[in-house]
Amino acid sequence: MTRQLVAVVPFRSLYQGKSRLAPELADRDRRKLVAAMLGDTLESLRKCALLDQVLLLTDDTEAAALARGLGVAAVGEPAGARGLNAVVQQLANDLASDYDELLVVHGDVPLVQAEELEQLILAHRRLAVGRPAVSLVPDRHQSGSNGLLCSPVNSMRFYYGPDSLAKHLAFARVQGLQSQTVELAGAGLDIDEPADLDCLKAHPGLARAARVHYLLA
């Protein structure tokens, strides 16, 4: 039976994100960077042949328009849900009847590539044969969860924030889910702080993120 896999990109705002980059970038430049990173992330997801659907989860109308311009559907945040974890949790519950697998990727990993995503998906499917499972992509500090792929769709509780990787793995252990981490060079670099931006500028694969590369150049 063919598995149906949906990818969700939770996204807050083009105007309110990445405040920790303020020492490096003025407000206008931060907004341009946030939009460029989101565009590059969505483009890679759209190109991944193993994904059946890609959804941008946002109430930001400009971000939604950007997504639609790339052929990616945009959905608003579920009514009554507050905060990132609650919003993603409710959408996962809503999608559970239509999909078998859920991939959550955030919009600030511009170096992620379709080939990396396929690597993650195939690794997850080897782990998840006949059993609930979660596969996590750590950030470069081995602290955050830059990618989370779970099956069934509503099998995980989400703990985005400080030490999310350890919290997600702990939940999987308690619930009896098979779990693994999958190191991905591109997806492992999320951009939150000036040091992350320095890593991005120096990364040998920067040219693969066309929008961000053009902006930084």
N, C-alpha and C positions, 0 to 999 in steps of 0.2 A: 504494500500500500504506500502511495506517495505521501511523504510528510509535507505538511504545510508550515512554512517558516515565515514569521513576521518580524521585521526589525523596527524598533521604536527609538526615536531620537528625542529625548525630553529637552526642551529648550525654553528658557525663561524670557529673555528680551535682548534685542539688539542694542538697547540703550543702557541697561542696568547691569550688564555683566562685566566680569573681569576687573573689578575695582582694585585688586591688588597689583594690577599693571599700571596704576596711575603714576607711580614715580617714573615710568619709562615712556608713557604715551598719554597725550592729551585725549580728552573725551571723544573728539571726532575721530582721532586715529584709532582709539580702542574700538569704537563702533565699526569702523572699516575692517579691522582685524577680526572681530567677532563674526561679521558677515562673511568674510573670506574663509575663515575656518569652517563655518557651518556649510558653506557651499562646497568646499573640498570634501568634507566628511560625507555629505549627502551624495555627492557624485560617485564616490567609491562604493557606497552602499548600493546605489542604483545600478552600478556595473556588475555587482556580484550575482552571478548566474544562479546561485543556490538559494537566493532569497525570493520568496513569492510576493512579498509586499513590504514596502518601506513607508513608515508613517512618521511625520514630524509632529510631535506632541507639543503644542504651543498655543497661547492666546495672543501672541504677537502677530499682528496682521501683516507687517512687512516681512517678517520671517516666513510666514505662511505663503506669501506671494513669491518669495525667493524659492521656496521648495517646489511650488507648483510650476515655476519656470524651468525647473530641472526634471519635471515629470514625477515628482514625489508628492504623495497625498499629504495633506495637513489636517490634523484633528485638534479640536479645542480640548482644554483640560476638563476632566469629568466634573460635573456639578457637585459641590459639597466637599470635594477633596482639597486639602490645604497642605502645601509643602511638597517638595519633590517626591519623597518616598510614598506619601499617600496618593499622589497623582498617578505615579507609575503603577502602584499596587492596584488602584481601581481600574486603570485601563487594562492591566493584565487579566483581571477578573472578567472584564467585559469581552476580551478577545479569546478567552479560553474555549468557548464553544465553536470557534471558527478556525483555530490554528492548533498545531501540535507542539510547536517550538517557538520560543520568544528570545530574540536577541535585543539587548539594550545597549546602545552606544551613545555616548554624549557628543555634542557638537563641537568639541574643542580638541579633536584628535585629527588634525588635517593631514597627517602623514599616513593614516591608515589606507591600505590598498585592498582592492577587491580580492586579490590573491591571498592576502593575509586572512581575510574574512572566510574565504573558502577553506583555508587550513584549519581555522577555528571550528567551523561547522563540521568538517569531516572528523576532526579529533573528538568533538562532542558526540557525534553519532556512534563512533566506536565505543565510547564509554557508556552510552545510554541504551544499549540494546536491551529492550524489554524491561527497563527499570528507570525510575525518575532520576534525573541527574542535573548537575549544573557545572558549567565550565566558565572560568573567570580569567580575564586578561588583566594582569596587574599593571599599575603604573610604574614608572621607573624607580620609584621609592619603595616598591613592594608594600604599599599601604592602601592605595585606592583601587577601585574596580572600574577600569576604563571600558571594559566589555563584560557583559554577563549574558550567557546563553543557557537557558533552562528548558527542560521538558519534564512534565507538562508545563503549559504556559503559566499557570497560576500556582506552581509548586514552591516558589520562593517568596520570602519576605525581603523587602528591600531596605538596606541600611546605608544609603548614600550619605557621605559625610566623612568625618575623621575615622580612620582605620576601618573603612568599609570592607576591605578585602578580608580581614580577619573575622569580621562580624558575619559576612556572607558565608564563609567557610564553616564557622561555628554553627550557624543555623542549619546548614546542610548536614552536618554531623548529627545534630540533635534530631533532625527529622528523618534521618536514614537515607538521604540522597547521596548518590555517588557524586564525587566532586573532584575537580582537577584545576590546576592553573595552566594556562597556555601563554607562553611568552611570545609577544609580537612586537617587533622593533618599531613599526610605525604607530600602531595603536597604543603602545606603551607610553608615548609622549603626549600628555595633555598639557595645555598651556594655561596656567593659573598665575604664576609669579614671574618676576623679571628673570630669574635663573632659568625657568622653562623657556622663556623667549630667547635667551642666549643659546640654549641647546638647539632650539628650532633653527635659528639663524645659521648655526654651525653644522647642522645635520647634512650628511652627504646626499640624503634623499630628498632634500627640500624642493628640488625642481619638480618632483612628482606631485606636489601640492600646488597646482598651477596658479590658483587665485592668491594664496598666501605668498608664494614665491614672487609673483608680480608686484604685490603690495610692498613687500619688504625690500625688493630691489629698487 
